Amino acid sequence: MATQIILPSNGLITRDAFAGLPTPSHGWAWELRSGRLELTYMPVTFWHWQVVLALLEYWRRRGHQVAGEQYVADSGFIRGGTGRNNYVADGVVFIAGHRPAPRETTHDVSVLHAVIEAVSNNSEEQDATQQLAVYAKLGIPHYWIVRGDINAEDVNGVVTQYQLADGEYEVTGQQLVSQLAIE
């Protein structure tokens, strides 16, 4: 028998309502994307995960705690409000000295130093435009977007590095993932 999910009449999902959703089958996950609830198939390509791991390792070597596939919460959702600007980031870098709780998957932006996204064919618009604007508004100091030829023989990509300045992101550089992996 299928589980019926009853959403609030105003269409807004709270953290409590989100936490109460039925557990999806293996490989699937609930996601809030710009305030819309979606059931998403989650496997990522080998390229995608390898470039994210390489960049998380770059930050870990610099003394930061890091994690992959984490929710970046707006100021409402983490305190029980709506999930209008919640995204699952491919990688997050915590501010120096912050140790996230082992069972947490949603993090207040005040503890984030950087967000990493590996752009796939169907996420370019969201990662490079929508999320960029939201993360800037939330005040996350660094945003790195990785683009690459996922059909290439090697696992590499170009990282566009953004830094927050006066409430907006400015491009501060571009490097290959392989260059950052050896720094």
C-alpha atoms as one frame of an Amber mdcrd trajectory, in Angstrom:
protein
   0.000   0.000   0.000   1.386   3.430  -0.976   1.882   6.077   1.671  -0.119
   9.232   1.092   1.743  12.430   1.880  -0.418  15.357   2.898   1.300  18.693
   2.425   0.224  21.902   4.162  -2.411  23.880   2.245  -0.030  26.842   1.955
   2.581  24.582   0.284   5.305  25.520   2.785   7.283  22.681   4.334   8.627
  23.058   7.870  11.603  21.185   9.251   9.271  19.070  11.426   7.092  18.157
   8.426  10.212  17.368   6.396  11.607  15.152   9.173   8.282  13.281   9.313
   8.315  12.219   5.649   8.492   8.461   5.020  11.972   7.063   4.400  12.411
   6.606   0.648  13.869   3.483  -0.966  17.652   3.057  -1.170  19.176   5.473
  -3.665  16.350   7.988  -3.384  16.037  11.040  -1.138  13.634  13.848  -0.362
  14.994  17.240  -1.324  13.670  20.731  -0.856  14.626  22.763  -3.892  13.579
  26.382  -3.767  10.691  25.496  -1.478   9.436  22.555  -3.592   9.475  19.005
  -2.243  10.999  16.515  -4.687  11.809  12.822  -4.536  15.224  12.626  -6.196
  17.330   9.712  -7.396  20.673  10.363  -5.715  23.545   8.409  -7.293  26.264
  10.647  -8.672  28.848   9.884 -11.322  32.335   8.727 -10.495  33.675  12.042
 -11.854  31.312  14.063  -9.677  32.267  12.372  -6.427  36.011  12.275  -7.159
  36.269  16.027  -7.853  34.224  16.832  -4.741  36.415  14.524  -2.619  39.579
  16.132  -3.995  38.347  19.625  -3.118  37.157  18.595   0.332  40.614  17.109
   0.937  42.181  20.428  -0.131  40.248  22.211   2.632  40.806  19.415   5.185
  44.584  19.766   4.713  44.135  23.410   5.695  42.618  22.453   9.051  38.894
  22.616   8.269  36.268  19.977   8.999  34.491  18.975   5.782  31.511  16.884
   4.713  29.780  15.822   1.514  26.095  15.865   0.613  24.920  18.167   3.413
  21.968  20.528   3.707  22.766  24.213   3.727  19.886  25.758   5.624  18.475
  29.209   5.416  17.745  31.020   8.649  14.107  29.882   8.628  14.321  26.123
   8.028  16.931  25.333  10.646  14.758  27.092  13.219  11.546  25.328  12.136
  10.462  27.620   9.324  10.198  27.021   5.583  12.777  25.366   3.360  12.530
  27.866   0.533  16.322  28.230   0.150  17.566  24.834   1.314  19.958  23.009
  -0.949  21.939  19.806  -0.655  25.523  20.901  -1.247  27.971  18.486  -2.824
  30.513  19.560  -0.218  30.662  21.897   2.745  33.663  23.337   4.562  33.154
  24.425   8.147  34.694  27.500   9.739  38.012  26.859  11.462  37.533  25.221
  14.854  33.937  24.096  14.278  33.236  20.398  14.845  29.818  19.416  13.490
  27.712  16.990  15.494  28.223  13.463  14.082  24.541  12.898  13.252  23.780
  16.342  11.782  22.997  16.750   8.085  21.604  20.302   8.147  23.902  23.175
   9.028  23.270  26.778   9.861  25.165  29.058   7.493  26.970  30.689  10.416
  29.248  27.619  10.701  30.039  27.348   6.979  33.226  28.650   5.408  32.702
  27.330   1.872  30.288  25.382  -0.306  31.420  23.195  -3.211  29.221  22.202
  -6.152  30.153  19.946  -9.074  27.996  20.996 -12.001  26.270  18.308 -13.984
  24.327  18.733 -17.209  21.004  19.166 -15.412  22.239  21.395 -12.562  24.110
  24.224 -14.322  21.255  26.730 -13.974  20.639  25.922 -10.319  24.292  25.694
  -9.209  25.696  28.619 -11.167  22.780  31.030 -10.830  20.169  30.224  -8.192
  22.414  28.751  -5.501  25.131  31.325  -6.114  22.657  34.115  -5.357  21.168
  32.379  -2.302  24.559  31.525  -0.758  25.736  35.114  -1.292  22.605  36.432
   0.395  23.159  34.037   3.306  26.746  35.288   3.710  28.772  32.119   3.040
  32.339  33.413   2.474  33.384  31.035  -0.352  31.577  29.221  -3.155  33.422
  26.896  -5.521  31.815  25.541  -8.683  33.476  22.684 -10.593  32.810  22.149
 -14.279  34.389  19.414 -16.310  34.215  17.130 -19.243  32.702  14.067 -17.625
  33.420  12.095 -20.795  37.173  12.683 -20.527  39.513   9.855 -19.566  40.860
  11.668 -16.513  39.007  12.857 -13.431  39.542  16.592 -13.478  37.622  19.817
 -13.773  37.923  23.577 -13.638  37.104  25.138 -10.276  35.724  28.673 -10.393
  36.428  30.193  -6.992  34.108  32.870  -5.653  34.614  34.983  -2.554  31.990
  37.138  -0.871  32.620  40.881  -1.110  30.009  43.454  -0.106  27.215  40.871
  -0.172  27.996  39.526  -3.654  30.342  36.876  -4.981  33.359  37.891  -7.004
  35.443  35.447  -9.008  38.846  35.217  -7.336  40.369  32.544  -9.520  40.099
  29.416 -11.583  42.196  26.311 -11.160  42.139  22.703 -12.199  41.087  20.226
  -9.535  44.364  18.389 -10.147  46.352  21.565  -9.334  44.527  22.029  -6.031
  44.998  18.347  -5.180  48.783  18.798  -5.072  48.830  22.104  -3.165
